[in-house]
Amino acid sequence: MDLQNAARRRFGRGARPRSHYQRYDQLSLGSFVFDHILSQLSSFIFCQKSQSNGIVLFALSRSPLYYEQLLKSKGFDVVTSSTWFKILDCYTDPLGWRSKLLESGSIRNLSSGSSLTVNICKNVKDLDELFSSILELGKELSGDGKGRFTVAIDSVSSLLRHTSVSSVAALLSNLRSHDQVSSLFWLLHLDMHETRATAALEYMSSMKATIEPIVQSVDGPRGNSENLSLMEQNLRRGKFCVRVKRRNGRVRMMFEELSVEKSGIKFTPLSSEDETTAQSLVPKVQFNLQLSEKEKNDRQKLFFLLSTR
């Protein structure tokens, strides 16, 4: 339940297609929210208020040095963070090209530049090796091998640039069904992929968060100039919509506004009119499913998809 607390336990639904200005806005906001959830979860783990012993961060879109600075900004001691925070670095040398340059003497160093505990991935296309590396790092966090850990993926969209949807879905499925993985969350940019691709990943998520623009774009002669102003507003504000699948088959939703401030991300309730409209769109459906024991155990875990449109 700690990941749900980190995600603010907000429930919602998807959004409409939007302009390229808004896509850029929500990509930026998505990264802010991912950092917020990662930071909150780190606090729970550090204070031993989590069922997880630590976090394995699968870094694809940003460097380990970025996450080191993020932890420092939240007051964490990066020197001792190796006991609960490890990074699988698929950002520094995702295809092994820099390693070949190092061997030829063209470059002198392959270091990520971070003092965090980092394992550098040299072939992001080999998902079997990635899976093994994640588990290896997780076992280092679990100590006696009985503890559990959380997996965070900062950009599934980056992973999909190198491999197929079915392969990525298989990786996520293997992680979610592993006994030592207590929770799993990832960031996905919906506008970069076909609907069938995103649907396959959303299907296995027990919680889905979508970030929508607060201010819609303007069409017409004044559209371009006004959209620049709207883009600036949407870089700081958005509608946070999260949908949660309950064990009884029902889907619960809630919508909130988020804003990026100097102190971090702030969540505020939407107006009663907006909330009433949102709740009217919630499908009141329930399924009577007969689950095996393994499926029941898997359902107890939380698999969180943070998506931007």
C-alpha positions, 0 to 999 in steps of 0.5 A, spaced: 500 500 500 506 504 500 506 505 493 498 507 493 500 512 498 506 515 494 501 516 488 496 519 493 491 514 492 488 518 486 483 515 481 481 517 474 480 515 467 484 517 460 484 523 456 482 526 449 487 527 443 491 533 444 495 538 440 503 537 439 504 543 444 500 539 450 504 533 448 510 536 450 507 539 456 504 533 459 511 529 457 514 534 462 509 533 467 509 526 467 517 526 469 515 531 475 510 526 477 514 520 476 520 523 481 514 525 486 512 518 486 519 515 487 521 520 492 515 519 496 516 511 496 523 512 497 521 516 504 517 510 506 522 505 505 528 509 508 523 510 514 521 503 514 514 504 513 514 500 507 513 493 505 519 493 500 526 493 503 528 497 497 528 500 490 531 498 483 530 503 478 530 501 471 533 508 468 532 509 461 531 516 460 535 520 465 542 519 468 544 516 474 547 522 476 540 526 475 537 521 480 543 522 485 541 529 485 534 528 486 535 524 492 540 529 495 535 534 494 530 530 498 535 530 504 537 523 503 544 521 504 547 518 497 553 514 501 548 510 505 543 509 499 546 503 497 542 499 502 536 501 499 536 504 492 540 501 486 540 503 479 540 499 473 543 504 468 540 503 461 542 510 459 549 511 459 551 506 454 544 502 452 547 499 446 554 498 448 557 503 443 561 507 448 564 500 451 566 499 444 569 506 443 572 504 450 576 498 448 578 502 442 581 507 446 577 513 443 574 514 450 577 513 457 571 512 461 564 509 461 562 511 468 555 514 469 558 519 474 554 518 480 556 515 486 550 511 487 550 503 486 549 503 479 550 497 474 551 499 467 547 495 461 550 495 455 544 491 451 537 494 452 535 489 447 536 483 451 530 483 456 532 476 459 539 479 461 535 485 464 530 481 467 536 477 471 540 484 472 533 487 476 533 481 480 540 480 482 540 488 484 533 486 488 536 480 491 542 485 494 537 489 497 533 483 500 539 481 504 537 474 506 533 473 500 526 473 503 525 481 503 521 484 497 523 490 493 520 495 488 521 496 481 521 503 478 522 504 470 522 511 468 520 510 461 517 504 458 517 509 451 524 509 451 524 501 452 519 500 446 524 504 441 529 498 442 524 492 442 517 490 441 511 491 445 510 483 446 517 483 449 516 489 454 509 486 456 513 479 457 518 483 461 513 486 466 509 480 466 515 476 469 516 482 474 509 482 477 509 475 478 516 474 481 515 473 489 520 478 491 517 484 487 512 487 492 510 493 487 512 495 480 511 502 477 513 505 470 512 511 466 509 511 459 508 517 454 501 515 450 502 519 444 508 516 442 505 509 441 499 506 437 493 504 441 493 497 441 500 497 444 498 502 450 492 497 451 497 491 452 501 495 457 495 498 461 491 491 461 496 488 466 496 495 471 492 495 477 492 502 477 493 507 471 494 515 472 493 519 466 496 527 466 491 531 462 492 539 461 488 543 465 487 549 459 486 546 452 489 549 446 486 554 441 484 553 434 484 558 429 488 565 427 490 566 434 491 559 436 499 559 435 501 565 439 495 563 444 498 556 445 505 558 447 502 562 453 497 555 454 504 551 454 507 555 459 501 554 464 500 547 462 508 546 464 506 547 471 499 545 472 495 539 470 489 534 471 491 528 475 487 522 473 488 515 476 484 509 475 484 503 480 482 496 479 479 493 485 479 486 487 471 485 487 472 487 479 469 494 480 473 500 477 474 506 482 476 513 479 478 520 482 480 527 479 485 532 482 489 538 479 496 538 480 501 544 480 509 544 480 511 549 485 518 550 488 517 546 494 515 540 489 508 538 487 501 540 490 495 536 489 488 540 490 481 537 489 477 539 482 471 543 483 465 539 485 462 540 478 468 537 475 468 531 480 460 530 478 462 530 471 468 525 472 464 520 476 458 520 471 463 517 466 465 511 471 463 505 468 459 501 474 461 494 472 463 488 476 466 481 474 465 475 478 472 471 476 474 465 479 482 466 480 487 461 482 491 461 488 497 464 484 493 469 481 490 471 488 497 472 490 499 476 484 492 481 485 495 483 492 501 486 489 500 493 486 502 495 478 502 502 477 502 505 470 503 513 470 502 515 463 501 522 459 498 524 453 
